[in-house]
Amino acid sequence: LDAQGAKLDKLDAIAIDFLDHHVLAWLPAFDAAIQSNGNPFYCRISKYTLDVVVDHRRSLGESARATSVSLPATPALLDDPSTGLKEIAAFLTTPVWCGLFNSRRDIAACSGSDRLPHGFGGRRQMMENVLHSAVSYGAIEGVSDQISNLISSWKAAWSDVGARNAGTAYEWSALWIKRLSGTREMLDRLRREARKMEPAGDPPDG
């Protein structure tokens, strides 16, 4: 019985390490991206999956809780004078850097009532197109506001996961929320820089 118990403890430790260092690092972000998509079927499946994982992790207890979780470093774009809209677009479409997932639909929505051209292609290209249009037509405020709204939604989602006290969920939540705060600060700086530039004209009607 002691040998069997030791094996079970070892399996629990492996499960804890896997959940704490890997699954809890990205699953809540994946769920937030699915929820923003709005498809009821996939939203229910994603939420159920996250709930099962969080509840299972909580059932394993905290005695062998993993530590030292971290995310990759982010580039300090606005401290680099060579940074352009292409680099900012890449930042805003890389979830582990900016803290959220900007889907094609989200990026298209950034044009808002200003009807900014966003073109086609991948998410990064579309984001770059929107940023170029926003700067050209003095509409960076609207684009920043749209992304800030998404940041608020993602922050609420991570805060909810962190409050459920399952393994490293709180630590991952704090890290991702810090990323979101950094992105909001970057958008604020972008707004300030854009205000120094004169718009080229009004967005096209078509």
ROLOGU-121343 format. One line per 8 residues: number of its first residue (from 1); their letters; for each residue x, y, z of N, C-alpha, C. Coordinates in steps of 0.05 Angstrom, whole numbers, always signed. Atoms other than C-alpha are relative to their C-alpha. Layout:
BEGIN
NUM = a = X/Y/Z/X/Y/Z/X/Y/Z | ...
END
This chain:
BEGIN
1 = ldaqgakl = +17/-24/+0/+0/+0/+0/+17/+25/+0 | -18/-23/-1/+57/+48/+16/+12/+5/-27 | -12/-3/+27/+89/+35/-52/-21/+11/-19 | +21/-10/+17/+22/+46/-86/-5/+29/+5 | +4/-28/-8/+12/+110/-47/+22/+18/-11 | -23/-16/+10/+81/+134/-67/-3/+5/-30 | +4/-3/+29/+65/+122/-140/-22/+20/-6 | +22/-19/+4/+0/+160/-134/+9/+29/+6
9 = dkldaiai = -11/-26/-7/+36/+218/-100/+18/+11/-23 | -18/-8/+22/+87/+219/-157/-16/+8/-24 | +17/-7/+22/+32/+220/-209/-14/+27/+5 | +12/-26/-7/-2/+277/-172/+20/+23/-4 | -21/-20/+3/+64/+315/-171/+5/+7/-29 | -4/-4/+29/+72/+305/-246/-24/+17/-11 | +23/-14/+9/+1/+329/-258/+0/+29/+9 | -1/-27/-10/+11/+390/-214/+20/+16/-16
17 = dfldhhvl = -20/-14/+15/+75/+409/-250/-10/+6/-28 | +10/-5/+27/+42/+401/-318/-21/+21/-1 | +21/-20/+0/-19/+441/-300/+10/+27/+8 | -10/-26/-10/+18/+495/-262/+18/+14/-20 | -21/-13/+17/+75/+507/-311/-9/+2/-29 | +7/+0/+28/+39/+494/-377/-29/+7/-5 | +29/-4/+7/-37/+488/-381/-11/+26/+11 | +11/-25/-12/-54/+545/-333/+13/+25/-11
25 = awlpafda = -14/-23/+12/-5/+589/-370/-15/+11/-24 | +13/-9/+25/-47/+591/-434/-29/-6/-2 | +28/+8/+4/-115/+558/-426/-19/+23/+6 | +18/-23/-4/-149/+619/-394/+1/+20/-23 | -2/-19/+23/-122/+662/-451/-14/-12/-24 | +14/+14/+22/-147/+611/-501/-30/+3/+3 | +29/-2/-6/-216/+612/-468/-9/+29/-5 | +7/-28/+4/-217/+689/-469/-3/+6/-30
33 = aiqsngnp = +1/-4/+29/-203/+688/-544/-25/-13/-11 | +24/+14/+10/-258/+637/-556/-25/+15/+8 | +24/-14/-9/-308/+676/-514/-4/+25/-16 | +2/-24/+15/-293/+739/-554/-10/-6/-29 | +10/+8/+27/-310/+700/-618/-30/+0/-1 | +30/-2/-2/-382/+695/-595/-15/-24/-9 | +15/+24/+8/-399/+626/-623/-9/-16/+25 | +10/+12/-25/-444/+596/-569/+10/-28/+5
41 = fycrisky = -8/+28/-3/-424/+524/-582/+29/-2/+10 | -28/+1/-8/-349/+535/-578/+5/+15/+27 | -3/-14/-26/-357/+584/-520/-6/-18/+23 | +8/+18/-22/-392/+531/-478/+21/-22/+3 | -21/+20/-2/-340/+478/-495/+25/+10/+13 | -24/-12/-11/-282/+524/-479/-3/+6/+30 | +4/-7/-29/-312/+548/-413/-1/-26/+16 | +2/+26/-14/-328/+476/-393/+28/-12/+4
49 = tldvvvdh = -28/+10/-2/-256/+455/-408/+16/+15/+21 | -15/-16/-20/-227/+512/-367/-10/-6/+28 | +11/+6/-27/-274/+497/-309/+9/-27/+10 | -9/+27/-8/-255/+423/-309/+29/+1/+8 | -29/-2/-6/-181/+439/-310/+5/+14/+27 | -3/-15/-24/-186/+491/-255/-9/-16/+24 | +10/+16/-22/-229/+447/-211/+18/-24/+6 | -18/+23/-4/-183/+387/-221/+26/+10/+14
57 = rrslgesa = -24/-10/-12/-122/+429/-204/-5/+7/+30 | +6/-7/-27/-156/+454/-141/-2/-25/+17 | +4/+25/-14/-172/+382/-121/+27/-13/+7 | -26/+12/-6/-98/+365/-122/+14/+13/+23 | -11/-13/-23/-84/+413/-66/+24/+18/-6 | -22/-19/+3/-27/+462/-54/+26/-10/+12 | -24/+10/-13/+25/+418/-19/+24/-1/-18 | -23/+2/+18/+67/+410/-81/-2/+22/-22
65 = ratsvslp = +5/-22/+19/+51/+477/-114/+25/+8/-14 | -23/-9/+16/+97/+496/-171/+6/+30/+5 | -8/-28/-5/+135/+562/-166/+15/+10/-25 | -17/-12/+21/+174/+610/-210/-12/-1/-28 | +11/-1/+27/+126/+618/-268/+8/+27/-12 | -8/-25/+14/+144/+670/-320/-8/-1/-29 | +6/-3/+29/+128/+695/-390/+25/+11/-14 | -23/-11/+15/+178/+713/-445/+1/+30/+2
73 = atpalldd = -3/-29/-2/+206/+783/-443/-13/+14/-24 | +13/-15/+22/+170/+836/-485/+20/+21/-10 | -18/-22/+11/+206/+885/-532/-10/+27/+9 | +7/-28/-8/+208/+957/-507/-1/+17/-25 | +2/-12/+26/+184/+984/-573/+2/+30/-1 | +0/-29/+1/+171/+1056/-557/+25/+13/+12 | -26/-10/-9/+240/+1063/-525/+20/-2/-23 | -18/+4/+22/+270/+1045/-592/-7/+19/-23
81 = pstglkei = +6/-20/+21/+274/+1103/-642/-5/-12/-27 | +4/+12/+26/+274/+1055/-700/-28/-14/-3 | +26/+13/+1/+205/+1027/-682/-19/+14/-18 | +20/-11/+18/+152/+1036/-735/-27/-14/+5 | +27/+12/-3/+79/+1016/-743/+0/-30/-5 | -2/+29/+5/+100/+949/-770/+7/-15/+26 | -8/+13/-25/+134/+931/-704/-22/+2/+21 | +22/-3/-19/+75/+958/-663/-22/-19/-8
89 = aaflttpv = +20/+19/+9/+27/+916/-705/+8/-28/+7 | -9/+26/-8/+70/+855/-692/-4/-4/+29 | +4/+1/-29/+68/+870/-618/-29/-5/+7 | +29/+2/-6/-8/+878/-617/-13/-26/-10 | +11/+25/+10/-18/+812/-654/+15/-24/+10 | -14/+22/-13/+28/+770/-610/-10/-1/+29 | +13/+1/-26/-13/+750/-549/+19/-1/+24 | -17/+2/-23/+45/+732/-504/+15/+26/+5
97 = wcglfnsr = -12/-27/-4/+73/+803/-514/-21/+20/+10 | +19/-21/-7/+10/+845/-511/-21/-9/+20 | +18/+10/-21/-31/+800/-465/-28/-7/-10 | +27/+6/+10/-92/+791/-511/+2/-9/-29 | +1/+10/+28/-113/+760/-577/-18/+19/-16 | +16/-17/+19/-135/+810/-631/-7/-17/-24 | +9/+16/+23/-175/+769/-680/-4/+19/-25 | +6/-16/+24/-189/+792/-752/-25/+17/+5
105 = rdiaacsg = +25/-15/-5/-258/+813/-729/+5/+23/+19 | -7/-21/-19/-229/+853/-671/+15/+23/-15 | -15/-20/+15/-180/+888/-718/-17/+16/-19 | +19/-14/+18/-234/+904/-768/-17/+19/+16 | +17/-18/-17/-276/+933/-711/+15/+25/+9 | -16/-23/-8/-218/+980/-695/-6/+24/-18 | +6/-22/+18/-238/+1021/-756/-24/+16/+10 | +22/-13/-13/-302/+1037/-719/-16/+18/-19
113 = sdrlphgf = +16/-19/+16/-345/+1096/-742/+18/+16/-19 | -18/-15/+18/-282/+1126/-775/+3/-14/-27 | -1/+15/+25/-287/+1072/-829/+28/-1/-11 | -28/+2/+9/-212/+1063/-832/+5/-24/-17 | -7/+23/+16/-186/+1018/-887/+18/-19/+16 | -16/+19/-14/-159/+954/-858/+11/-22/-19 | -10/+19/+19/-149/+911/-920/-5/-29/+7 | +3/+29/-4/-141/+836/-921/+27/-11/+9
121 = ggrrqmme = -24/+13/-8/-88/+785/-904/+0/-10/+28 | -2/+10/-27/-63/+760/-838/-5/+22/+21 | +6/-19/-21/-77/+793/-771/+21/+22/+2 | -21/-20/-2/-10/+828/-769/-1/+21/-22 | +3/-19/+23/-19/+858/-838/-24/+18/+4 | +24/-16/-4/-89/+880/-822/+4/+21/+22 | -5/-19/-22/-67/+913/-756/+18/+22/-10 | -17/-21/+10/-11/+949/-792/-16/+19/-18
129 = nvlhsavs = +17/-17/+17/-61/+974/-844/-17/+19/+16 | +18/-16/-17/-108/+999/-790/+17/+23/+13 | -17/-20/-13/-51/+1035/-754/+9/+22/-19 | -8/-19/+21/-26/+1068/-818/-24/+19/-6 | +24/-16/+6/-98/+1091/-833/-6/+19/+23 | +6/-16/-24/-108/+1116/-762/+18/+24/+3 | -19/-22/-2/-45/+1157/-762/-5/+20/-23 | +4/-18/+23/-59/+1185/-832/-25/+18/+3
137 = ygaiegvs = +25/-15/-2/-130/+1207/-814/-5/+10/+28 | +4/-11/-27/-119/+1228/-742/-20/-16/+16 | +20/+16/-14/-160/+1170/-715/+12/-20/+19 | -13/+19/-18/-111/+1136/-669/-15/-3/+26 | +15/+1/-26/-155/+1153/-609/-21/-22/-1 | +21/+20/+2/-212/+1110/-635/+11/-29/+0 | -13/+26/+1/-166/+1051/-650/+10/-8/+28 | -10/+6/-27/-134/+1056/-582/-23/-6/+20
145 = dqisnlis = +24/+5/-17/-202/+1060/-548/-11/-28/-4 | +11/+27/+6/-225/+996/-584/+18/-21/+13 | -18/+20/-11/-163/+958/-563/-1/+1/+31 | +2/-3/-29/-169/+986/-492/-25/-14/+11 | +24/+15/-8/-239/+957/-488/+5/-29/+1 | -7/+29/-1/-212/+889/-506/+18/-6/+24 | -18/+4/-23/-158/+897/-453/-16/-3/+25 | +17/+2/-24/-212/+909/-401/-14/-27/+2
153 = swkaawsd = +14/+26/+0/-249/+846/-422/+19/-22/+8 | -20/+21/-6/-186/+804/-419/+10/+2/+29 | -8/-4/-28/-166/+834/-352/-21/-13/+19 | +22/+12/-17/-234/+814/-323/+1/-30/-1 | -1/+29/+2/-227/+743/-350/+23/-11/+16 | -23/+10/-15/-157/+734/-320/-4/+4/+30 | +5/-5/-28/-179/+765/-254/-19/-21/+12 | +19/+21/-8/-236/+714/-250/+15/-26/+4
161 = vgarnagt = -16/+25/-2/-187/+656/-262/+18/+2/+25 | -19/-3/-23/-137/+684/-211/-14/-3/+27 | +15/+1/-25/-191/+689/-158/-9/-28/+8 | +10/+27/-6/-208/+615/-163/+21/-17/+15 | -20/+13/-18/-144/+596/-125/+6/-29/-7 | -6/+27/+9/-123/+536/-166/+29/+0/-9 | -28/+2/+7/-48/+522/-166/+12/+27/-6 | -13/-25/+7/-10/+577/-202/-19/+19/-16
169 = ayewsalw = +19/-17/+15/-73/+608/-232/+3/+30/+8 | -2/-27/-9/-64/+670/-189/+26/+13/-11 | -25/-10/+10/+9/+678/-210/-1/+6/-30 | +2/-4/+29/-6/+669/-284/-19/+24/-5 | +19/-22/+3/-65/+717/-277/+15/+27/+4 | -15/-24/-5/-19/+770/-247/+19/+7/-23 | -19/-5/+21/+32/+762/-302/-14/+9/-26 | +15/-9/+24/-19/+767/-359/-13/+27/+4
177 = ikrlsgtr = +11/-26/-5/-53/+826/-327/+21/+22/-1 | -23/-19/+3/+15/+860/-322/+6/+6/-29 | -4/-4/+29/+23/+849/-397/-22/+18/-11 | +22/-17/+9/-45/+880/-409/+4/+29/+8 | -5/-28/-9/-27/+941/-367/+23/+12/-16 | -22/-10/+17/+38/+948/-407/-10/+8/-27 | +12/-6/+27/-2/+947/-472/-16/+26/+2 | +16/-24/-3/-49/+1000/-445/+18/+25/+2
185 = emldrlrr = -19/-22/-3/+10/+1044/-426/+12/+6/-28 | -11/-4/+27/+39/+1034/-496/-20/+15/-18 | +20/-13/+15/-27/+1055/-527/-3/+30/+8 | +2/-27/-10/-29/+1117/-483/+24/+17/-12 | -23/-14/+11/+41/+1136/-507/-4/+4/-30 | +6/-3/+29/+20/+1123/-579/-20/+22/-5 | +19/-22/+2/-39/+1170/-569/+15/+27/+2 | -14/-25/-4/+7/+1224/-543/+18/+7/-24
193 = earkmepa = -17/-5/+24/+55/+1216/-602/-17/+8/-24 | +18/-6/+23/-3/+1216/-652/-11/+28/+1 | +10/-28/-2/-29/+1282/-624/+19/+21/-10 | -20/-19/+10/+35/+1315/-645/+1/+1/-31 | +0/+1/+29/+22/+1296/-717/-26/+11/-12 | +24/-11/+13/-26/+1332/-764/-12/-21/-18 | +13/+19/+17/-78/+1288/-797/+1/+8/-29 | -1/-6/+29/-74/+1283/-873/-27/+6/-12
201 = gdppdg = +27/-5/+10/-149/+1286/-882/-20/-18/+13 | +21/+17/-11/-214/+1250/-870/+1/-28/-13 | +0/+27/+12/-222/+1175/-879/-18/-1/-24 | +16/+3/+24/-252/+1152/-945/-29/-8/+7 | +28/+8/-5/-328/+1144/-949/-6/-28/-7 | +7/+27/+9/-327/+1078/-985/+16/-21/+14
END
